[in-house]
Amino acid sequence: MILFNGKPVKLTHKKCLVIYISGGITGVEDWQNAFMAAEQDLSQHLYAPFIIFNPVKIAKNLEYTFKIQKNKMPEYTDYMREDIKLLAKCNAICMLPGWKRSKGARLEYRIAKILNMQVLEWQPN
């Protein structure tokens, strides 16, 4: 379920909605499934052109690039730099349950607010 200001919403926009999914990753069990479920739910509830940036996919692309170019895995700061770069291209952010316990998600939320993005919340059914 997608919430805006705590109420269920059906997302309809004339312009393309570019959404970044944000939530806890470090120390969160099964975090990938939550992000993928949120992306699927968003996709089913958007009735307008949209693009979704999902940290699961961002991380996989970054890890592949690091493996090829540097023969190592990215560090936390590498993931955050890539995430923030893509977040800045968005006009909306979708927060997952428990995001307030995540240092990275709190930073992403603050950036979204400063950039006047629409803030959505995702709740699993």
C-alpha positions as semicolon CSV with decimal commas, in nm:
position;residue;x (nm);y (nm);z (nm)
1;M;0,000;0,000;0,000
2;I;0,130;0,347;-0,090
3;L;0,062;0,628;0,159
4;F;0,086;1,006;0,123
5;N;0,042;1,204;0,444
6;G;-0,060;0,877;0,613
7;K;-0,349;0,808;0,373
8;P;-0,371;0,553;0,091
9;V;-0,310;0,712;-0,246
10;K;-0,356;0,627;-0,612
11;L;-0,071;0,800;-0,790
12;T;-0,173;0,987;-1,103
13;H;0,051;1,254;-1,252
14;K;0,075;1,431;-1,584
15;K;0,452;1,454;-1,569
16;C;0,688;1,163;-1,521
17;L;0,721;1,063;-1,157
18;V;1,080;0,970;-1,070
19;I;1,083;0,782;-0,740
20;Y;1,376;0,675;-0,523
21;I;1,302;0,393;-0,275
22;S;1,465;0,452;0,064
23;G;1,491;0,232;0,370
24;G;1,726;0,051;0,602
25;I;1,987;-0,181;0,452
26;T;2,277;-0,223;0,693
27;G;2,184;-0,482;0,955
28;V;1,836;-0,536;0,811
29;E;1,753;-0,899;0,743
30;D;1,606;-0,969;0,399
31;W;1,627;-0,601;0,297
32;Q;1,643;-0,684;-0,074
33;N;1,297;-0,845;-0,070
34;A;1,141;-0,539;0,095
35;F;1,285;-0,306;-0,169
36;M;1,175;-0,535;-0,454
37;A;0,824;-0,568;-0,307
38;A;0,798;-0,190;-0,274
39;E;0,905;-0,145;-0,636
40;Q;0,648;-0,399;-0,752
41;D;0,373;-0,236;-0,544
42;L;0,464;0,111;-0,672
43;S;0,459;-0,016;-1,030
44;Q;0,108;-0,156;-0,981
45;H;-0,026;0,168;-0,830
46;L;0,123;0,425;-1,064
47;Y;-0,114;0,546;-1,332
48;A;0,129;0,780;-1,507
49;P;0,474;0,764;-1,661
50;F;0,727;0,673;-1,396
51;I;1,086;0,573;-1,325
52;I;1,185;0,393;-1,005
53;F;1,538;0,391;-0,863
54;N;1,576;0,083;-0,643
55;P;1,888;0,051;-0,422
56;V;1,893;-0,327;-0,481
57;K;1,954;-0,268;-0,850
58;I;2,181;0,030;-0,788
59;A;2,398;-0,185;-0,557
60;K;2,422;-0,469;-0,810
61;N;2,531;-0,230;-1,085
62;L;2,785;-0,062;-0,856
63;E;2,926;-0,397;-0,741
64;Y;2,962;-0,512;-1,102
65;T;3,142;-0,188;-1,196
66;F;3,377;-0,212;-0,897
67;K;3,454;-0,576;-0,972
68;I;3,542;-0,499;-1,335
69;Q;3,727;-0,170;-1,279
70;K;3,882;-0,211;-0,934
71;N;3,864;-0,584;-0,859
72;K;3,705;-0,517;-0,518
73;M;3,367;-0,456;-0,357
74;P;3,236;-0,105;-0,292
75;E;3,244;0,037;0,059
76;Y;2,950;0,197;0,243
77;T;3,051;0,545;0,126
78;D;3,062;0,427;-0,237
79;Y;2,704;0,299;-0,213
80;M;2,587;0,624;-0,049
81;R;2,756;0,843;-0,312
82;E;2,587;0,650;-0,592
83;D;2,250;0,652;-0,414
84;I;2,262;1,027;-0,345
85;K;2,362;1,100;-0,704
86;L;2,051;0,916;-0,829
87;L;1,825;1,052;-0,554
88;A;1,906;1,406;-0,671
89;K;1,750;1,319;-1,010
90;C;1,415;1,227;-0,852
91;N;1,101;1,426;-0,774
92;A;0,968;1,176;-0,516
93;I;1,099;0,943;-0,248
94;C;0,923;0,636;-0,109
95;M;1,016;0,548;0,248
96;L;1,004;0,186;0,366
97;P;0,894;0,078;0,717
98;G;1,167;0,127;0,977
99;W;1,354;0,387;0,771
100;K;1,399;0,613;1,076
101;R;1,640;0,355;1,225
102;S;1,871;0,388;0,924
103;K;2,141;0,656;0,912
104;G;2,148;0,642;0,531
105;A;1,769;0,655;0,489
106;R;1,745;0,951;0,729
107;L;2,004;1,133;0,517
108;E;1,814;1,049;0,198
109;Y;1,491;1,176;0,356
110;R;1,657;1,506;0,454
111;I;1,792;1,551;0,101
112;A;1,447;1,478;-0,044
113;K;1,285;1,737;0,185
114;I;1,548;1,999;0,099
115;L;1,489;1,933;-0,271
116;N;1,108;1,961;-0,224
117;M;1,036;1,604;-0,332
118;Q;0,702;1,435;-0,275
119;V;0,743;1,195;0,019
120;L;0,555;0,865;-0,002
121;E;0,549;0,575;0,243
122;W;0,522;0,208;0,154
123;Q;0,347;-0,042;0,379
124;P;0,348;-0,411;0,293
125;N;0,004;-0,570;0,263
